[in-house]
Amino acid sequence: MAAGKEIRGKIKSVENTKKITKAMEMVAASKMRKAQERMRAARPYAQKIRSLAANLSKATPEYKHPFLVQNTGVKTVGFIVVTTDKGLCGGMNTNVLRAVTLKLKEIEGQGFKAEAVAIGNKGLGFLNRVGAKVVSHATQLGDKPHLEKLIGPVKVLLDAYAEGKLSAVYLCYTGFINTMKQEPLVQQLLPLSSLSMEAETPAGAGKYGWDYLYEPDAETVIDELLLRYTEALVYQAVAENMASEQSARMVAMKSATDNAGSVIGELKLIYNKTRQAAITKELSEIVAGAAAV
């Protein structure tokens, strides 16, 4: 029964794997709920600051912040690539990195160069493998995004755009739609478009005229507000990506657990057939021996 012993060992191994994947599924489900709550809690702030930035861009036409100005004649594009630090979350990272690859090929075909900020280990490893210029990175963010960890790396690209060294900055991440569906997104972060800001404002808000009193002055207030607005967009992208990560990991681990159960069923069937064949063979030998005597 050497074959039977080997099959029993395989069954035991798959059962241990099933226990691990089931535990990871339950952990991911718990983290997913918390990540979704953080993501939804950040949305009202992002929406309000987006609405205020859109109104300010209209109310103060005499001053244009560098983030609102298109830098022409510059052949370098910035990318903020948001991925996960860990794997085992299905094809989530693969899908967003495929979208980044297509965008990189598109801009390279137009004669542009790329500089990137990597948020997450998977994106950092990918950018290094494809030979992209990584100017800064942020990894090991944990299960909760912290703005202070994101500001430093992202500010490198924001300052470069404000100085006129980049023609555009793109934000690449996985958008959360629901538990079963996540969508890879490559969105233009800079230059900020008043149309994109207005697209997220409440219906009817654009019908009113806005007049603001600035303290100390309009330039200082708008500079600070648009910087906070841009940081809020990056934070929201990271929060969406983390919610997508836990959802994708929960689904992947559930699929792995179900597959392990199927494999165990098939191995038990093979084991039973092997055991039955061995018993039948022994009976046949006994009967043949008795008949010979």
N, C-alpha and C positions, 0 to 999 in steps of 0.2 A: 504493500500500500504506500510505496514511496510517492506515487503520483498524488494519492489522496492527501498525504501529509503536506505536500507542497501546495495543494489547492486550499487546505485549511489555513496555511500560513498566509496565502494571498487574501482570503476572506477576512482574517483577523486584521491584516494591514489596511484593507479598504474600510473596515468598520472603524478603525482608529482615525483614518482620514475623514470619514463621515462625521465623527464626533467633533473634530476640529472645525470643519466647514460649517456645521450647525451652530457651534458656539460663535464663530465669526459672523454668521448671518444675524444672530440675535444681538451681538454687540453693534453691528452696523445699523440695525433697525433702531436701536436706542439712540445712537449718535445722529442718525438721519433726522429724527424728530427734533432734536436740539438744533441741528444745523438749519433745518427749514424755519424754525422759529426765529433764529438770528437773521436769516436772509429776509424773511417777511418784515421783521422789525426795522431793518435798514431801508426798506423800500420807501416808506413815507418821507424820511429825511432826504433821500436822494431825489424824490419827486419834488419836494418843496424847494430844495436848493436849485434844482434844474429850472423850475418855474421862475424863481427870483432872478437867476442868471439871464434867462430869456428876456425878462422885463427890463433888466438893467441894460442889456445890449441895445434895446430900443430907446430907452429913456436918455441915454448918454451917447449920442452919435458923434460928439466932438472928440471922444477919446476911444481909441481902439486898443484893447489889450493884445499883447503879442500872441496869445492863444487863439484870437479871433482872426488873425492875419495869415493869409496864405504865403508861405515862403517860396518864392519862385527862383529858379536858377540853381537850386540845390539838388544834388544827385544822391542823397542819403535818406533812407527811410528808417524809422524806429519801430520796433515791435516789443510789446509787453506780452509775454507768453505765460499764461497761467495754467499750470498742471498740478498733479498731485505729488506728494512726497513718496507715497507707497503705491504698490501695484495691487493686483487681485481685485480690480474694479472693472472687469470686462474690457470692452474696446473703447472706453471713454477717452483715455489719453491718446490712443491711436487715431481716433477720429479728429480730435482737435489738432494734433500734430500733422495729420494729412492735409487739413485745411491751411495750416501755416506753410507747409511745403508748397502747395499750389500758389499761395500768395507770394512767397519768395521767388518762385520761378517766374511769376507774372512781372514783378517789379524788376527782376534781373534782366528779363527780356526787353524791358524799356530802358535799360542802361543805368538803373539805380543800384546802389549798394545798400546793405542792411546792417543795422546795429540792433542788438536785442537785450532786453532785460528778462531774465528767467525767474519766475516765481514757482518753485517746486522742483524737486530733484529730477523728475522724469523729463521735464522740459529742458533743464540744464544739460542733462546727458545727451538729449537729442540735438540741441544746438551745437554742442561741442563735436558731435559725430559728423554733422553736415558741414562743419567748418565755418559756421556763422560767428560774427564778432559779438561776444557777450561782454557788455560794458559793466554790468552788475547783476547780482542775483540775490534772491532771498529763499532760503530753504528751511526745513524743519519748523514750519509754522504751527504745527500741532492741530488740534481739532477746532480751534477758535481763532479766527483772523484778528490780528492786532495791527492797528493802523500805524503805530510807531515802527513796526518792523518793515512795513511796506513803503513808508514815505522816503527813506533814504535811497533804496535802489531805484524807485520810480522817478525820483527827483532828478536823477542824472539825465534821463531823456527829456523831462519837462524843461530843465534849464537849457539843454542843447537846442530844443525847439525855440525857446524864447530868445536865444542868442542867434537864431537864423541858421543853425548848422544842420537842421533836418527839414525836409519838405513835408513830412507827415508822420504821425505816430498812430500805430494800430494796436488795438487791444484784442487779444485772442484768448478765449476761455470757453468753458462749457456752460451754456445757459440751462437753468433748471426749468422744465416745463411741468412735469409731474414725476411721480415715483418711478414709473416705467419708461419715461422718455426724457432724454437730455439731448440738447442740440449744440454742436460746435459752432462758435460764432467768431468772426473776424470783423470787428467794427472799427471805424475811424475814430480815434480819440481826439487828435489834434490835426488840423485846426478845428476848433469848435464851430459847429454850424448852428446858426440861430434857428434854422428849420428843425434840426434834430432836437434842440432844446424845447422848442414849442410843441413838438410831437408828443411829448410826455406830460405837458401841462393839462390841467383839468379843462374840460369842455367849457367854452364860454369865457375863459380867463383872458383871452386875447382881445376881447371886445372893449376892454377898458384902457384908458390912458393912465400911465403911472408917472408920478413926479416924486423924486426922492430928495431928501436933505442929507448931505454927506458930512460926516465928521471923522477925521479932520478934513479930507478932500475926496473928490470923486475917484481920482487915480488910485489912492491908497486903498479905498474900500473895494473897488472893482478888482484890483490886483489880488487882494486877499480872498475875495469871494470866489473868483474863478479858479484860484489855486485849490481852495477847499472843494469846489465843485468837481474838479478833475480828480482829486484824491478820493472823493466820494464815489465817483464812477469806478475807480480801480478797486476800492474796498467792496463795492457791491458785486463786481465781477468775481472777486476772490470768494465772497460769501456764497454766491451762486455756484461757483465751482466746487466748494466744499459740500454743499447740499447735494450736488450732482454726484460727487464722489461716493458719499455714503449710500445714496440710493442705488448707484450702479454696483457698489460692492455687495449690498444686501441681495440684489437680484442675482449677481454672479455666484455668490455663496449658496443661495437657495438652489440655483441650477446645479452647482457642484454636488450639493447634498442629495438632490434627486438622482443625479447620474450615479453617485456612489451607491445609492439604494438599488438601482437597476443592475449595476455591476455585481453587487453582492448576490442578488437574485439569480443572475446567470451563473455565477461561480458555484452557488449551492446546487443548482441544477446539474452542472457538470460533475460536481463532487458526488452527488447521489447516483448519477449514471455510472461514474467510475467505480463507486463502491458496489453498486449492484452487479456490474460486470465482473468484478473480482469475486463476489460471492457465487455468482453463476458458474464461473470458471472452477472454483474450488469444489462445488457440488458435482460438476461434470467429471472432475478428476476422481472424486470419491466413488461416484457411480461406475465409472470406467474401471477403476481398480477392483471394486466389488464384483463386477461382471467377469473380469479376468480371472479372479480366484474361483 
